Amino acid sequence: MNTTLKIIGYLRSDIKTREEAPKQGNEGGIEAIVEIQEEYEDAMDGMSVGSEVVLLSWLHAADRECQRVHPRGDETRPKRGVFTTRSPDRPNPIGLHPVTITEIDGFKIKVRPMEAIDGTPLIDIKNVQRHK
Amino acid sequence: MNTTLKIIGYLRSDIKTREEAPKQGNEGGIEAIVEIQEEYEDAMDGMSVGSEVVLLSWLHAADRECQRVHPRGDETRPKRGVFTTRSPDRPNPIGLHPVTITEIDGFKIKVRPMEAIDGTPLIDIKNVQRHK
């Protein structure tokens, strides 16, 4: 079984370091550009402005050996297992980012609100389920 | 950059084939067991019954070369890019499963509703964000 991820694109953002990144998109996330690799043109077919999607990212600056953290980095709170948190430090540092597409220009897709840092690799885009 | 996923556990489920699997957990998903590998004991610290979590799985039966599909497998609907769907067939076949933990017995965690097939590898467990 091959479990090596393919990088489908990269994030272009004004957030340059982990220190200045909000913890979640809805806590001060900004508009950012997702640049898709040209080989995934077919997978983008039908994407539209205004759509709500979930971006999956690979949080490349994370510590994959870390199993316990202070929740939200708050050292007054006791450490607990990363599976009970949203910490980027975890065995597989995959970020989930619910965003809205605000513009599409070829392989460049503008989204918001986005909290990941500039250069973060992207690994998937999923449609958001709506239950009507 | 190492983008090879670590398998943190496996799903044990009565759903044995992709054909009998519901498309989403809330469309007939069942109670199933997540068996965590013992090396991730620390990462489980603090998990509790009743918690809502998102499981991330690796949909190992998926076609990673596929970029366009009929939405929901419905051949009367025109094909479109997998990034506009929830199809398991996609460059990185990661499944997102919002579930509730119903029982914890050592490394065996019972969850529901779960639609993935028996033997599906698990790659992450995340806390669900609540905005109060």
Interface residues (C-beta under 8 A of the other chain):
Chain A: M1 T3 T4 L5 K6 I7 I8 Q24 N26 Y40 D42 A43 M44 D45 G46 M47 S48 S51 V53 V54 L56 W58 H60 R64 Q67 R68 K79 R80 G81 V82 F83 T84 T85 R86 R90 P91 N92 I94 L96 P121 I123 D124 I125 K126 N127 Q129 H131
Chain B: M1 T3 T4 L5 K6 I7 I8 Q24 N26 Y40 D42 A43 M44 D45 G46 M47 S48 S51 V53 V54 L56 W58 H60 R64 Q67 R68 K79 R80 G81 V82 F83 T84 T85 R86 R90 P91 N92 I94 L96 P121 I123 D124 I125 K126 N127 Q129 H131
